[in-house]
Amino acid sequence: MLRVVNVKSLTAVLMCALILGLLFLYNVSSYRSVHRLSADVVAVRSKVQVVSPQHRQYEQPSIVHGRTDVATVTPWLAPIVWEGTFNPVLLDSIYKPKNITILATVFAVGKYIMFLEKFLETAEQHFFVGFKVHIYVFTDQPDEVPQVTMASGRQLMVRSVPTSKRWQEISARRMELIQMLIKEHLPNNRNYIFCLDVDSQFHGRWGSESLSGLIAVTHPGYYRDSRSKFPYERRPSSRAYLAPGEGDFYYCGGAFGGLLQEVHQLAKTCRRNFEADAQEGIEAAWQEESHLNRYMWINKPSKVLSPEYLWQDFKPRNPEVHIVRFSGVVKNYHDIRPNA
């Protein structure tokens, strides 16, 4: 009788061990599966401390009054920046003592050089006025870069790049060149970078209200639409793929930014996925913009800028857009793109 009980006890112990072992293997397998999916897109978040100067006086804020016509926070509690949601004087007084430098990149390749002068002139008037700003121009025509008078503390740097026969190649190389540029500046990781389209002009303040770890701009053509209408990459074979029901907003490839280390991770990941797709003969629907949207679906931006920060000149301004700060100019793509 004792032997029968021992056999039963041993069998029960072995069965428990087997079940626990199977559960362990399942969890490890599940973790590895998720890890394979997201290992190349998980960035390390950077903390930015907000310290107000002593005795700074400003209009009392309210938590019961404010913009009611638009969303001002995402489901993951990131601010959505609209006119009327921030105090520019307060924010400047917080960020200017930090002695930060704002980097900006623009690509003026081929006929896109025609937009550079207005971009630079309007940036002097509206983009981080009063801050140290370094604008990096990537161009295949360095001798054609216009001479624009810049305020103290603001600099223009010109980087030569090869001419491309396809505008998609220009688009594809952006992430590589941004990654390389940031790598040079990473030792000073307090600084920020914005990657902007050259065929755009500034019309209003773009300043410290836009600073955060990882910054995205909602696309003016889709911010009112349901996600089913977003032009995400829909082929599962691409590393930019977003399935139906996935995605938050549709973000612009023509304006994004953040702290150096955050944007470095974004650029490195998008470049790697872009190149891996290319090796398999795949080009995402909207090149680096598709990969950027995939990246920011997983790595949520810590601040989202409203369409005020990249409007389109040919679009009438919608009632909720109280100011246009930055906008793409009207142009004929067949005239300026090499293979349009």
N, C-alpha and C positions, 0 to 999 in steps of 0.2 A: 504493500500500500504506500509506504514511504517513497519507494522507488518511482511509483506512478506519479505521485505528487511532484517529486523532483523533476521528472521528465516534463510534466506539464508546465512547471515554473520556468524551466530552462527554455522550453518552446516559446512561452510568453515573452521572456526577456529577449530572445532572438528576434521574434516578430517585431517587438518595439524598436530594437536596434535597427532592423531592416527598414521600418517605416521612417525612423529618424534620418537614416542614411539617404533614403530616397528624397525626403523633404529637403535635406541639405543640398543634394545634387541639383534638385529643381531650382532652389533659390540661387545657387551659384550660376546655373545656366541662364536663369532669367536676368541676373545682374550682368552677366557677360553680354547677353543679347542687347540689353539697354545700353551698356557701356560701348558696344561697337557702334550703336546708332548715334550716340551723342558725345563720344570722347573728343571729337574734333570740333565741337561747338560749345563747349562749356568754358566760359571765361571766369576769371577771378574778379569778383566785385571789389571796387576800391571805395573806401569811405572818404567823404569830403566833409570836413567840419565847417559849420556855418557859425561864425562868431561876429556879432554886431559890435561896432565901436561903442564905447561908453558914452552916455549922455546924448546919443543920437535921437532926435525927436522927429516923428513922422506921423502921418494920419493914422488914427487908430484902426486896426484891421477888424473885420467882422466875420463871424462864422455863420451868420444867419442872412447876410446880404451878399450879393455878388452876381456873377454871370449865371443866368438860369436858362439861356437859350442854347448852351453847348455843354458837353461833358468837360470837366476840368480835372478829372483823375481817371486813370485806367483801372481795370479790375485788379491789377497787382499793385495798386496804390502809387503809381508813378504820376507826377503832375503832367497835365496837358496844358501847354502855355498858350494863352490867348491874350489879346489886349484886354486890360481890365482885371487881370488875375495876379498882377505883381506890382511892386513899388520899385521903379528903376533907380531912384536915388538911394534907397536903402540897400539894394543889391550891389550897386557900384561901391558903396561905402564898405561893404563886406569883402568884396573881391579885390579891389584895388590895392589894399595894404598887403595882400598875399604876394605881390610882386611876380605875378604869373605872366607868361608869354602865350599868346594865342597864335598858333600856326594855322595857315590856310593853304590848301592846294587847289590849283586849277590847271586844266590841261587845254592848251591852245595849240592844237596840232592841225596842220593843213589850213583850210579856209576858216577854221574857228578862231584864228588869230585876229580876225576882224572884230571880234567881240571883246577883246582883252582891254582895250583902252577904257571903254565905258564901265566895264567891271571894276577896274582899278580906281577910276575916278569916283564912282559911287561908293565903293568900299571905304574910301577916305572920308566920305561924308557921314556914313551910317554904321559901319561895321566895327564894333568894339572901339569906339572913339574914346580916347584917353587911356587906352591900354597899350602895352607893347604888343605889336602885331608883326609877324613875319609871313609874308605871302610868297609861296613857292610856285613859280610858273614853269610847267613842263611843256616844252615846245620844240618843234623841229625847225623853227625859224628864229633863233635867238637874236639875230640882228634886227628883227622886226618888232621886238618888244618895245612898246611906247615908253617914253620917259614921263613919268607922272610924279608930281611933287608930293612927297609924303611927309607927314608930321614927325616930330621928334619921337624916337622910340619905335618907329614903323619902318620896316625894310622890305625890299623886293629882291628875291633870289631867283635866278633863272637856271633851269636845268635842261640840258639838251637831251632830246629823245629822237629815235629814228622816225622817219616818215612811214606811215602805214597806208596800205592800199585798200583796206577794209575798215570802216568805222567800228566794226565789231572788235577788231584787233586793238584799236585804241582803247575801247571800253574794257577789254580784257586785261590790258596791261596796267590799268589804274591801280588795282589792288596790289600788284607786285611792287610798283614804284612807291605807293603810299607805305607799304610795309618796310621797304628799304629806308625811306626817309625817316620814319619814326624810330627805326633801330638806331639811327645816328643820335637821336635826341633822348632816348630812353633814360640815360642817367639822371635827367631832370624830369622825373615823372609827375611833377606838380603841374606841368603845362598841359594845354588842351590843343586839339587839332580839329579843324572843320574841313571837310572835303566837299568842294562846291563846283557846280557847273559854270563854265566861263561864259556861256551864252545866256547869261542872266544879269540883272542889274539890281542894286539896292535902292529902295525907295523910302525906307523908314528904319528906325532903330533896330539893330540886331546886336544885343549886348549880353551882359552878365546873367540876365534872366534865362539864357539858353544853356548855361554851364551845368554839367552833371557828368556822371561816370560814362554812360553810354547814351547817346542822343540820336533820336530818329525824328524824321519829318514826315508827316502824313501827306500822301500824294493828293494834289488838288483835284485830280480827275476822278478819284474814287472814294473820297472820305465820307460821302453821303450814301454810298452803295453798300449792299450786303456783300459778305465775303465770297458768295458764289460768283460774283461778277469780277472779282479781283483777278488780274492777269498773272497769277502765280504759275510757276512751272508745274505742269500736271502729269508729266511722264514719270512713272516710278523709277525708270532707269537712271534718271538724273539725280545728282546729289543735292540739287536745289528743290527737289520735289516736296510739294505740300498737298496732302490729300484733301478731298472735299470735307468740309467741316473743320479744317485746321486753319490756323492763322488768326491774327488779331486785327491789324489794320494793314493797308497797303502802303509801304514806305517808299520814299523817293530814293533813287540811286544818286540823284543830283545834289543832295545835301544830307550829310550825316556827320557825326563827330563824337567828341568826348575826351576823356583823359587819354594820354598817349598810350598807356599800357592796354587800355580797353580797346582802342581802335586798332592797335597793333595786332591784338588777338583776332579781331574781326577780319582785318585785311589778310592775315596769314591763313585763316581758316577758309575764307572765300576763295583766295587764290589757289589753295591746295585742292579744294573741291572743284573749282573751275578747270584746273589742269587735269585732274583725274577724269572728269567728264570728257575733256577734249581728247584724251588718249583713247577713249572708247567711241569717238566720233559723235559726241553729244555736245550741243550748244544750247544752253538754257534759253528759255523764251525771251528774256530780257537781260541776257548776259549777267554782269555782276549785280544788277538790281535784283534779279531772281535769287541769286545766292545770298544777298544781303537780307532779303525778306525771310528766307529759310533760317538764317542765322538768328535774326531778331525774334523769330517766333519762339525759339528755344531759349535764347539769352535775352530776356525781356529788357528793353531799354529802360534806363532809370529816369529818363525824362523824354516826353514826346512833344514836339513842337507842332503847332497847328499849321494849316495851310497858309497862314500869313507869312510863313518862313520859306515858302517856295510856291508862289502862285504862277499863273500863266497869263501873259499879257492879252492873249486873244479871248480869255474868258471874262464875262461880266462878273463883277464882284458880288458874291452872295451876301445876304443881309447879316449873317453871323460873322463875316470877315470885316471887322471894323477898320483894319489897316492892312495894306500890303507892304511887307518889309523887303521881300526879295522875290523876283519874278523872272521867269524865262521870257526872252524877247520873241516877238513874232519873226519867223524865218521860214525859208523854203528848204527843206532837208535835201531835196534833189540838187540844189545849188551848192551845198556846203559839205555833204557827205560824199566820200570818194566813190562808194559803190551803191549809193541810194537809188 
